[in-house]
Amino acid sequence: MASASDPVQDLADEPVDHRFKGLPPDAQTQGLTVGQLAAQRRDLHTGGFTTPVLTLDADALEHNLAALGAYAARHDLAFAPHGKTCMAPQLFRRQLDHGAWGITAAVPHQARVYRAFGIQRIFLANELVDPAALRWVAGELAADPDFRFVCYVDSVRGVHLMDRALRDAPAVVDVVVELGAGEGARTGARTEEDCRAVADAVAATATLRLVGVGGYEAEVPEADPDRVHAYLRRLTALAVEFDKAGRYAADLEEIVVSAGGSAWFDAVADVFAELPELSRPTLKLLRSGAYVSHDHGWYTRLTPFNRHPEEGGLRPAFRLWTQVVSRPSPTQAFVNAGKRDIAYDLGLPEAELVRDALTGVERPATGIRVVKLSDQHAWLETGSADDVQVGDWVALGMSHPCTIFEKWPLIPVVEADGTVTDYVRTFF
C-alpha cells in the first residue's frame, strides 16, 4: 500500500512558472519543478534570477527558529508562533521541529491553510463568529480526534452567535476569554466583570467549552515594562479567579493561559512564571511570530533580546535585491522595486549593499538612502555620482515581516556564498 503524500514535501513538485516573481525564466522554459530548480543550487546573482527578487538568509533563518524555540523551552512556555507572519507551511514544519506546540491563526482562511498542510493544533487569536467557518472547524474536529482548536471569545453577543452556528454541529469548540489590554486597545473584553459575563455565557451553552484566558500585551496603551507587566498580571489573576470559581469545563485536562507578540515576550515569560499551581496543569502559550525572519528596523528596535542580550538574539533574514534602472542625476537613482514588492507600513527600507553590475564586487551602500516609494520604483538619494550606476544591484533591508512575506509567493533561501538551496512557498 502506498504511503500517504506529505503536502509540505509535495510543494517541491510545483512547476516554476509566471506566478513566481524573480525566478529564472529559463526554469519555466525547461519545465523545471521547484524541487528540481533547488537541486541545481544556482547562484543568486549569476544563475538567471531577475530583479527584484526577495531572499531569505539560510543561516539567519535557522538561527531565529532555534533562538525562540530555545527561549520558550528555557522559560517553560509552550509556543504557538503566529503563522500570519509568513503563511509558509515549510516554515511551520520547521517551527514545529523546533518544539512549537502548534501554530496561531488570525482568520479562518489561515486555519484552512494550516489544516491543508497537516497542522494538528491551532490557536485562533480572534473571536470567531462566522457560521460557515465555525461549522468547518466543528467538522474538522469531528473528523480528526487528534486535532486541537482553540479560539477567543470576548463578548456575550459573540458567544450567542457562536452557539447559534454550532447547535447542529458535530463537535464542541474550545474557547478562551480574551481580556483587552485597556481602553483604546484592540479587541478583548475591557474589564474583569465583562470577562465574567462572557464566561457565564459560555457555560450556558452546550456548544462551547471554556478552557482558559488570553490576551495581547503589545496593545497596552503607552506600553512600557510596568504597564505591560501590570496587564499580564491582570490576565493571570483572571486565570486564577476562574479556576477558583470553577468556571472552566469540568472535563478539562489543562488550563490555557496565552499571550505574547514579538515585542514583549520577556514580560510574558516573567509574569507566566509567577502563575501559582492551578487545579489542572497550565498550558502557558506564547504566540510570537515575526521572529522567524526578524527585520532590519521595527523589530530590530523592539525585540526583548535588546533588554536581555544574555538570552540570545535574532538576525534579519530578508534581503530584497533590486536593480538600478535610472540614474538621472548625481544625487538621484531609481531601482525597480516599489510598494508592490516592499514592506513599507512601518518605515521605508534601508539600502544595505551595492553589487557592481560589471565586476560582481559587493560593497556597503554608504551614502545611499531610500526616500520615497512608487508602485514599482524606490527613489534613492545618493551622496555622489559614484555611489551607484545603472545596472548595479542594490540590496534593501525592510521592516515588518508580516507585510514582506505576503508580496512574494515563492522566496529563494540563500546560503552565505550566494547559493540558492531551497524555496519557501507562501499562501496568502
N, C-alpha and C positions, 0 to 999 in steps of 0.2 A: 504493500500500500504506500503510495507517495506521501511524503511528509507535507504538512501544511505550509503554504507560502508565507514568507516573512515580508509584510508590507514595507518595512523600512529598507530591507535589502533589495526589494523589488524596485525601489526608486532608481537604482543603477541601470535598470532596463529601459528607462525613458529615452526616447530619441532626442538628440541635440538638434534643436531647430530654432525657428524665428521667435519663439516665446521667450528665449533667454538672452538677455542683454549682455553684450561684451564678449560672448564666447566666439571661438574661431569659426568664421564662415565655412572653412573647408571641412569642419567636423560634420556639418549638415550635408555637404556635398558627398562626403564619404559614407554617409548613412550611419555614423557612429552613435552609440548609446552613451549615456553619461558615464557608465562604468568603463566602457572602452576608452573614452577620452581621458578619464582619470588614470587608466593603466598606462597611457602614453607618457605621463609625467612631463607634460610640456612646460617650458619656461614661460612665465607670465609675460615677459617683455619681448621674447623672440619667437614665441610659439603660435602666433597668429591671433592673439586676443585683440579685440578692438576697444577703443576708448569711447565713453567712460566705462570702467569696469571696477566693481566693488570686490574687495578681497577680505578674507579672514586670515589672520596670522595663526598658523597651526600651533606654535608654541604658546602664544598668549591665550588662545582658546583653551588648551589643555590646562594651563596654569590656573585660569579662572575657575574652571569646572572643579579642579581639585581643591582650590582655596576655600570656596564656600561649602563644599562637601565636608572638608575637614573642620571648618569653623562650626558648622551645625553639630557635627559629632562631638566636638570638644565641649560644646555648651549644652549637650543633652537636648538638642532640638531636633524634632522631625522637620523635614524640609520638603515643601511643595513649591518649587520655583514657578513663578508666573510665566506661563507659556505664551501669553500675548506678546511678550517681547520679541520672540523670534519666530513663533509658529513653525518650527522646524523639527519634524519627527526624529531626524538623525541626532539633533542636539538633545531632544527629550530622552532618547535612548542613553546618551552619554551621561545626562544628569542622573538618570536612574542608576546607571552603573556606578556613579559616584555617591550613591547612598540616598538619593531622593526618595521620599515616601510616595509621592505622586506628583501631579502637575496641576497648577492652578489655572483656572479659566476666568474670563470676564463675561462672555456671552455664549449662547447655545451653539452658534456655529463653531466656535473654538472647541467646545466639548465634543462635537461631532467629528472634527478632525482628529482629536485625541483618540477617540474610540476606533476610528478607522485604522489607526496605527497601533492599536493594542494597549492603550493606557488603561490600567486597571483601577487607578484611584484618582479621582478628580475632585478638587475643591473649587466651586464656582463662587467667586467673591462678589456676588451681586444677589439681590432678591430676584428670584425667577418667577415671573407671573404670566409668561406666555403659555397658553394652554397647549398648543401643539408641541412646544419644547418640553413641557412637563410630562406630557404623555410619552414622548420619545424617551425621556430619562427613565420613566417607570418601566417602559418596555425593555430597555437595556438592563435594568436591574433584575427584572423577572427572568430574562433570558440567560443571564450570567450571574450565578450566585457569588462569584468571586469579585464582582465589580462593586466598588465603593464610591458613592457620590454624596457630597455634602454641599449645601448652598446657604447663603444668607437669608434671613428674614429680618425686616426692620420696621414693619407696620402691621397693625391689626387688619387693615384692608388687604394688604398683600397676602396675609395668611388665609383670609377668606377666599381670595381669588385662587390661590394655590389649591385649597381644599376643594373648591368647586370643580377645578380642572381635573383633579385626581380621584374623584369619588368612584369612578368606574375603572380606575387604573389597576394594573396587576401587582403593584408594589408600593410600599411606603417610602417616602423621601425624607432623608435626614437633613436637618436644618440647624444652624447656629444663629442666635440672636446677635445682630450687629449693633454695637454701641458706637454712636457717632463720636467724632473727635472734638465736637464743640459747635457752638453757634457759628454759622458761616462756613462750616466744613462741608464735606461732600455728603455721602449717604450715611445711613445709620440712625437708629432711634436716639433722640437727643439726650434723654435723661434715663436714669436707672428705673424710674417709675414707668416710663414708656416701655422700657425693655421688659419689665414685669408683665405689662399688659400684653405685649407680643407673646411672651412665653405662655401666658394663660390661654391666649387664643390658639396657640399650637396644641396645648394639652386638650383642648375641646374638640380636636379633630381626630379622625381615625386614619388620616392620610399622611400626616407629617409626624416626625419623631424629633424631639429636641435633644441634641447631642452636645451642645456647648455654646460658647460665645466667641465672637471675633470682632476685629476692627482693623483700622489702618491709621497708624500713628503719624504718617507724613502729612496728614490733613489737619493736624493740630494747628489752630491759628497762632501765628507768630511763633512757630516751633523753635524751641531751644531745648537743651537737655533736661532742664527742670520741668518744663511744660509737657514734654513727651513722656518722661518717666511718670509724671502725675496721671496723665491719661491712661497709660498702660496699667498703672496700679488700680485705677477705677475698673478697668477691664477684668483684671484678675480677681478683684474683690467681688465683682458681679458673678464670676465663675464660682467662687466660694459660696456666695449667698445662695445662688441657685441650687447648689449641691446640698447645703444645709436645709433648704426649704423643700427638698425632694422634687424639684421641678424637672429634672432630667428623666428620660424614659426609663422605666423600671428594668427593661431588658438590656440596657446599655452596658457594653463591655469596657468602654473608655470614654472619658470626657475630653472634648476637643476645645482647646484654647488657642486661637490663631491671630497672628498679626505679622507685620514685617514687610517693608519695602526694601529699597536698596540704600536708603539714606540713614536709617536709624536701627539697623538690625542689632547693633550693640546694646541699645536701650531695651529692645525686646529680650535679648539674652539676659540682661541684668534683672529685669522685673520677673520674667518667667522663672528664673532661678529661685525667686523668693516664694513661689507658689507653695502653700502648705500641702500636705498629703490630703487628697480628697477621698471620697468613698469608693472610687474606682480609679484605675490608672489614668494619668493625664497625657494626652497627645498634645505636646507643645509644638505648634505647627508654624514654622516660618515660611514666608511666601516671596522672598526677594527674587527678582527676575532679570534686571538689567545687568547684573554681574557677569552674565555669560559672555558678553563681548566687551563690557565696560565701555568707556568712551574717552574722548580727548578734551572734554570740557566740563559739562554739567556734573556727571557722577565722579569725575576725577576730583572735583572740588568737594563733593558731598559725602563720599564714601566714609563709613565709620573707620576704615583702616587708617585714615589720616589721624584720627584720635587715638588709635591703638595700633601703631606700626609693629609692635611686638607680635600681633596676631597674624600678620601677613600683609597681603596687598593684592591689588588687581592690576592688570595690564590692558591698555586699549588694544583691541584685536582688529578693529576695522581700519581699512585704508581704501580710499576711493582714488583710483588712478585716472586722471583726466589728461587732456592734451591741449596745448596752446594752439588755437586756431586763428587768432588775430592779435597783432601787436601794433596798434595804430599810433602809439606814441611811446616815448621813453619811460613814461610813468604809468602806462595802462596796458593791460593784456587781458585776453578773454580765453577761458578754457571751455571745453564742450560738455559741461555738466551743470545743471541748474536745479531748480525746485523739483523737477521730475525724478531726480536721481539722488538728491542730497537731503539729509535731515537738517532742518533749519528752524524748527519751532522753539528750540532752546538756545539759539545762538548761531551765528554764522560759522562755517567751517574754518579750520586753520590750515594754512599751507605748511607742509612738513618737509617734503623733499622735491628736488628737481632732478629729472633724469635726462641727460643730454640726448637729443634725437640722433645725433651723428656718432657719438662715441660710446653711448650707454653708461657713461660715468654719472654716478649719483652724488648729489651734494645737498646740504641743508638749504631750505628755502628762505635763506636770510634776506630780509628786505622786501618780502612778498606778503601781501595781506589781502584777504578776501573782504571786499567792502560792500558787495551787493550781489543778489541773485536774480536772474531772469528765469523763465521756464527751462531753457536749455543752455544757459551760459552762467558762469560765475565771473564776476568782474574783479580783476586783480589790480591792486595798486602796487607799483614796483618802485624801488629806490633808484635804480639806474637802468640804462638801456641794456646792460649786460646780464641782468638777473635771469631773464628767460628769453627764449627765441621761439618763433613759430615752429611747431612740431615737437617741442620738448614735452615730456610727460611731467605733470605736477601731481604729487600725492597730497590728498586732503584728509585731515582728521576731523571727525564730526562729533557733536553732542547728541545724546538721546537715542539709545539703541532701538527703542520701540518704533521710531519713525525712520530708521535706516533700513531695517530688515524688510519692512513692508513694500519697499520700492524695488526689491530685487528678488525675483522668483528662483534664481539659481546662482549661488555665490561660490566662487573658487576659494579653496583653502590652500594657502601658500606656505611652503617651508621657508626657512631663513635665506636659502640660496636662490629663491625665486621659483622653485619647482612647485607646480600645482599638483597636489596629490589626491584631492577629493573635491566634491561639490555639495554644498548644503542647499537642499530644496525647501522653500518656504510655501505656506498655504494661508494666504490672507483673503 
